[in-house]
């Protein structure tokens, strides 16, 4: 009886702790929502002011541009770099050894995980989608085939980014510095993924740069399909380019990983 | 006063010694902020190549606004970044009690404890933008305009610090104050662009409630001879009032503080 009561109070404390942990996350959920609304509002008012005395820019009207910007905002998780953090923390804590010893493909396992995280992150963007519709007048495209073309392209683009991130993550085998690398990638991707400006508005030479590095494949390319900036008839060509990107990045990242893993120095653990 | 200046100097030297131990982090920290700012500015540049007029403001005028708020932010970032971590690093761990037994003002101790090198990146970005834009705009730096530049940046920096102070004091009650501070702090993003592009509500918010407008839009308006410019001279008073409120709130919170028992 004594021990039962003791157990109850100990484990009861753990039960009681969970709502607090949950609340802590919940606070961040609401705060994150407000912060996102601020960022979204700035983008919207900036673009409205830009269109003040002009009808179209590079062939895009205000509505089409706003739709692009808002959808890019909502689908931003497609460019997230979780693999870099994941491999980084595995290296730092030394757990990477266990993963490498397991009889499964390490890259495959990470890909599956990233897909799971992507699903979660997209689900968490739902409130922002509602905000975009209610506050900023976003209208989702109604055409089913557009959505299908987008979904295929988004999945392909996400895969491109996965292998590209894998490639970058291999750098941490040499530098053992993860945080700085991660922030640097995120900062560059902010512009280079096309989340701030539709690609068609960029000067030729910038567009060439943006299209010869992978960030845009995950965001600007699929979102352009979804908003109709890239016509639906172009979809097969877009997919093909993305598949070529995947092949290239997959090869490069696998090779780099093979070389880099020999350099492995685990920081204690 | 001189005693505190001397003390700050000693704290700074100690901090720099620590930073020099991790030189790579030092450089990465400062440059990461530069990359983020470069992304936003690149976007503005691309768009304003196509349309050179953002509600009556041209590209360089927008850069001046952007640069001023970034400079103000860097003052807060370099010298008062520790306010963010009051709850997480000092109160939760009990480390804050250390400040209370020392013969100096605990708020001074908290601020002096960590000079934040990441702010240097923002400082460089802000300086570059202000210099670049004022050269391209051919601004004639008369004494009143030069004075306004300094008044705007310094009172802007103090407004950043005061708002962070007010929100961070909540850590004495709720321990983790970061969400609340973030909620207020992120409103400064509005002030990166001319306030005139926003609806009236946001203008009132950024002028009278969370007055980041005094860090960028109003000083820039004065320097560029715009209609809303004269209000910029209110900046120092707004900053002083907020700092006064912040310090009183801090003292009130300190009285309440009893440690977390760690």
Interface residues (C-beta under 8 A of the other chain):
Chain A: X24 X27 X28 X31 X34 X35 X38 X39 X41 X42 X45 X46 X48 X49 X50 X51 X52 X53 X54 X57 X58 X175 X177 X179 X180 X181 X183 X184 X187 X188 X190 X191 X192 X196 X197 X201 X202 X203 X206
Chain B: X24 X25 X28 X29 X31 X32 X35 X36 X38 X39 X40 X42 X43 X46 X47 X48 X49 X50 X51 X53 X54 X55 X176 X179 X182 X183 X186 X187 X189 X190 X192 X193 X194 X197 X198 X199 X202
